[in-house]
């Protein structure tokens, strides 16, 4: 039962990271679309936000594989 609680907490943290990364990426996209000439700083922020979303996406995929293979729950 302790494993399940740990897994659930891990999943909740991952959901929070996903939501935060998605919001940051959407905010940067809104800033870029609002300004006609995107600055270099905004481009770097966009790349950083996209990398964070991709990292969380890979972690979600990893947990999904573990779940489907029977290593979780």
C-alpha positions in Angstrom: 0.0 0.0 0.0 2.9 2.3 0.7 4.1 1.9 -2.9 0.7 3.0 -4.2 0.7 6.1 -2.1 4.2 6.9 -3.3 3.2 6.3 -6.9 0.1 8.5 -6.5 2.2 11.3 -5.0 4.6 11.0 -7.8 1.8 11.2 -10.4 0.3 14.2 -8.6 3.7 16.0 -8.7 4.0 15.2 -12.4 0.5 16.6 -13.1 1.4 19.8 -11.3 4.6 20.1 -13.3 2.7 19.4 -16.5 0.2 22.1 -15.7 2.8 24.6 -14.8 4.9 23.9 -17.9 1.9 24.2 -20.1 0.8 27.5 -18.6 4.3 28.9 -19.0 4.5 27.8 -22.6 1.1 29.3 -23.4 2.1 32.6 -21.7 5.3 32.8 -23.8 3.3 32.0 -27.0 0.8 34.8 -26.1 3.7 37.2 -25.6 5.2 36.2 -28.9 2.0 36.6 -30.9 1.3 39.9 -29.2 4.6 41.5 -30.3 5.2 41.7 -34.1 8.9 41.3 -33.8 9.7 38.7 -31.1 12.8 39.5 -29.2 15.7 37.1 -28.7 14.8 36.8 -25.1 11.3 35.7 -25.9 12.7 33.1 -28.3 14.9 31.7 -25.6 12.0 31.6 -23.2 10.0 29.7 -25.8 12.7 27.2 -26.3 13.1 26.7 -22.6 9.4 26.3 -22.0 9.1 23.9 -24.9 12.0 21.8 -23.6 10.3 21.7 -20.2 7.1 20.5 -21.7 9.0 17.8 -23.7 10.8 16.6 -20.6 7.5 16.2 -18.7 6.0 14.5 -21.7 8.8 12.0 -21.8 8.3 11.3 -18.0 4.6 10.8 -18.6 5.4 8.3 -21.4 7.7 6.5 -19.1 5.1 6.2 -16.3 2.6 5.0 -18.9 4.9 2.3 -20.1 5.4 1.2 -16.5 1.7 1.1 -15.9 1.0 -0.8 -19.1 3.7 -3.4 -18.4 2.3 -4.1 -14.9 5.1 -2.5 -12.9 2.7 -0.1 -11.3 -0.4 -1.0 -9.4 
